[in-house]
Amino acid sequence: MAQATIRDVAREAEVSVASVSRALNGADNVHPDTRARVKAAAEKLGYVPHAGARSLSMARAHAIGVVLPDLHGEFFSEIVRGMDKEASTRGFHLLLSNMHADLDDAVHALRAMRGRVDGLVMMAPHLDVTALMRNMPQNVPAVLVNCRADRGTATLLVDNVGGADTMVRHLLASGRRSIAHVAGPAGNLDAEERLAGFRLSMRRHGGIDNPLVLPGDFTEEAGAAAARALIAGGKRVDAIFAANDMMAIGCLMALREAGISVPGQIAVAGFDDIPVAHYLQLTTMRVRIAEIGALAVTRLTDRLGGRSGPPATELHAPEIVVRTTTA
């Protein structure tokens, strides 16, 4: 069965197409009886206004497009939770999409948002922002989160280098000397900066120029694989600092399966402070994920309302949370 059109609704309600448009868009110059007839006809026919057409006839769609690398996992659940709470407070709803690891996916996600949103929040630490910005919908303001800074676009960044330095200094201060790092995926901004911070801090504070680094991809499975590789290779380490909490949790599981005491023999630390880190008593760097999500929406809606200054890059420092995996 073909989807009902605005002309079908007008015919059913015995009014003009213009009257249907005004009634469904909440215009004041519509008689209550006409509005009621139009709404009843629309419900009867199952009519859904076309987002693109609606946006042309209204000043605002009252929607914010959110494009993320993934929609699964506690990190993304937290950032969306923060965005959704703030958006709801400000009278907006979210339209979510993900871009995986491919620029083409990101471009497709952005094009799907055209005509449907008032602004965009985009998190793409793994992509070339210059190429991404070339495909942004015209005249749609955006806020970037954890992207390589693009001049002229409001950007929220985490101080990954400083956070990694803080964690290394904590591990060294607690008596650890042979610290291994489980890195995130190559080409990811957060992973690269956390690795750089680890190496820099180990050289400055630990006197080690080439600390042990194992590959990872931000998943629990990668963390477990890294820990098992350490055990199988006989590598003598007394601490593991993973580039995110999920890999740190994988390390924890693998070490405990092997009968290795944490933190007695090997301390374990992560980065992000996702909710499950608290329950596992994981030492980590707290990013305040939900707050950054909320702040991104605040910055965007302020721009939409003409209440913001020139777009700026904001650097947010994480804080260390010491729990029993390093105590």
FENTAMO-V153066 format. One record per backbone hydrogen bond with DSSP energy under -1.0 kcal/mol. NH is the residue of the N-H (numbers start at 1). CO is the residue of the C=O. Records with the same first field share a line. If there is no record, write none. Layout:
# FENTAMO-V153066
NH = CO ; CO
This chain:
# FENTAMO-V153066
9 = 5
10 = 6
11 = 7
12 = 8
13 = 9
15 = 10
20 = 16
21 = 17
22 = 18
23 = 19
24 = 20
25 = 21
27 = 22
30 = 28
35 = 31
36 = 32
37 = 33
38 = 34
39 = 35
40 = 36
41 = 37
42 = 38
43 = 39
44 = 40
45 = 41
46 = 42
47 = 42
54 = 50
55 = 51
56 = 52
64 = 93
65 = 119
66 = 95
67 = 121
68 = 97
77 = 73
78 = 74
79 = 75
80 = 76
81 = 77
82 = 78
83 = 79
84 = 80
85 = 81
86 = 82
87 = 83
88 = 84
89 = 85
90 = 86
91 = 88
92 = 87
93 = 62
95 = 64
97 = 66
99 = 68
102 = 99
106 = 102
107 = 103
108 = 104
109 = 105
110 = 106
111 = 107
112 = 108
116 = 113
118 = 63
120 = 141
121 = 65
122 = 143
123 = 67
127 = 124
132 = 128
133 = 129
134 = 130
135 = 132
136 = 133
140 = 137
143 = 120
144 = 154
145 = 122
146 = 156
153 = 150
155 = 312
156 = 144
157 = 314
159 = 316
160 = 158
163 = 159
164 = 160
165 = 161
166 = 162
167 = 163
168 = 164
169 = 165
170 = 166
171 = 167
172 = 168
173 = 169
174 = 170
175 = 172
176 = 171
179 = 177
180 = 239
181 = 212
182 = 241
183 = 214
188 = 185
189 = 125
192 = 188
193 = 189
194 = 190
195 = 191
196 = 192
197 = 193
198 = 194
199 = 195
200 = 196
201 = 197
202 = 198
203 = 199
204 = 200
205 = 201
208 = 202
214 = 181
223 = 219
224 = 220
225 = 221
226 = 222
227 = 223
228 = 224
229 = 225
230 = 226
231 = 227
232 = 228
233 = 229
234 = 231
235 = 230
237 = 235
238 = 178
239 = 178
240 = 267
241 = 180
242 = 269
243 = 182
245 = 271
248 = 244
249 = 245
250 = 246
251 = 247
252 = 248
253 = 249
254 = 250
255 = 251
256 = 252
257 = 253
258 = 254
259 = 256
260 = 255
265 = 261
266 = 261
267 = 238
268 = 325
269 = 240
270 = 283
272 = 285
277 = 274
278 = 275
280 = 276
282 = 277
284 = 321
286 = 319
287 = 272
292 = 288
293 = 289
294 = 290
295 = 291
296 = 292
297 = 293
298 = 294
299 = 295
300 = 296
301 = 297
302 = 298
303 = 299
304 = 300
305 = 301
306 = 303
307 = 302
314 = 155
316 = 157
319 = 286
321 = 284
325 = 281
326 = 323
